[in-house]
């Protein structure tokens, strides 16, 4: 296992544990199989870039952070952290509904700032 893969494995396990979710919930939220996530976390397989990007987006971090290129975690507001925590483990259907609701709120409240 190379340096980047080792760091990647460590980071995704750390992010999942910090989120307090199971591997199965994380896999569902990311949109991959539990087996695939297990393989990525254990280093048995290297994900393609598109999967790394999906994982980074799910956890709200950059690809560079997952690959150990930067140690800087994103600065998120408390409200954003609560929203992300709420969405972690949600099904694709639930996430799609949340996006529709947020889009509708943004459309009805154009002067509101996040």
C-alpha positions in Angstrom: 0.0 0.0 0.0 1.5 3.4 -1.0 1.6 6.5 1.2 -1.5 8.1 -0.5 -3.6 5.0 -0.1 -2.6 4.6 3.5 -3.5 8.2 4.3 -6.7 7.8 2.3 -7.8 4.7 4.3 -6.9 6.5 7.6 -8.8 9.6 6.7 -12.0 8.0 5.6 -12.2 5.8 8.7 -11.5 8.8 10.9 -14.2 10.9 9.1 -16.8 8.1 9.4 -16.0 7.5 13.1 -16.2 11.3 13.8 -19.6 11.3 12.1 -20.8 8.5 14.4 -22.2 6.4 11.5 -21.8 2.8 10.5 -19.9 1.7 7.4 -23.2 0.6 5.9 -24.8 4.0 6.5 -21.7 5.8 5.0 -21.7 3.5 2.0 -25.4 4.2 1.4 -24.9 7.9 1.8 -22.0 8.0 -0.6 -23.8 5.8 -3.1 -21.5 2.8 -3.1 -21.7 -0.7 -1.8 -20.8 -1.6 1.8 -18.2 -4.0 0.3 -16.6 -1.3 -1.8 -16.3 1.0 1.2 -14.9 -1.8 3.3 -12.3 -2.4 0.6 -11.4 1.2 0.5 -11.1 1.5 4.2 -9.0 -1.6 4.5 -6.8 -0.7 1.5 -7.8 -3.9 -0.3 -8.8 -1.7 -3.3 -8.0 1.7 -4.6 -11.0 3.8 -5.7 -11.2 5.6 -9.0 -11.1 9.4 -8.9 -14.9 9.7 -9.3 -15.4 7.6 -6.1 -12.8 9.6 -4.2 -14.7 12.7 -5.2 -18.0 11.2 -4.0 -16.5 10.3 -0.7 -14.9 13.8 -0.3 -18.3 15.5 -1.2 -20.1 13.2 1.3 -17.8 14.2 4.2 -17.5 17.8 3.1 -13.8 17.7 2.6 -11.5 18.1 -0.4 -9.9 15.4 -2.4 -6.6 16.8 -1.4 -7.5 16.4 2.3 -8.4 12.7 1.7 -5.1 12.1 -0.1 -3.1 13.8 2.6 -2.0 16.8 0.4 -3.4 19.1 3.0 -4.3 18.8 6.7 -6.7 21.6 6.6 -10.2 20.5 7.3 -13.0 22.7 5.9 -14.2 25.5 8.0 -18.0 25.0 8.3 -20.5 27.0 10.3 -22.3 25.3 13.1 -25.5 25.2 11.1 -23.8 23.6 8.2 -22.2 21.0 10.5 -25.7 20.2 11.9 -27.1 19.9 8.4 -24.3 17.5 7.3 -24.7 15.4 10.4 -28.4 15.2 9.8 -27.9 14.1 6.1 -25.2 11.5 6.9 -26.7 8.1 6.7 -29.8 9.4 4.8 -30.9 7.5 1.8 -30.5 9.0 -1.7 -34.3 9.6 -1.7 -34.2 11.5 1.6 -31.2 13.6 0.4 -33.0 14.4 -2.9 -36.1 15.6 -0.8 -33.8 17.7 1.4 -32.2 19.3 -1.6 -35.7 20.1 -3.1 -36.7 21.7 0.3 -33.6 23.7 0.6 -33.8 24.9 -3.1 -37.4 25.9 -2.5 -36.4 27.9 0.7 -33.6 29.6 -1.2 -36.1 30.5 -3.9 -38.6 31.9 -1.5 -36.1 33.7 0.6 -33.7 35.3 -1.9 -32.5 38.0 0.6 -31.5 35.4 3.2 -27.8 34.6 3.5 -26.6 31.1 4.6 
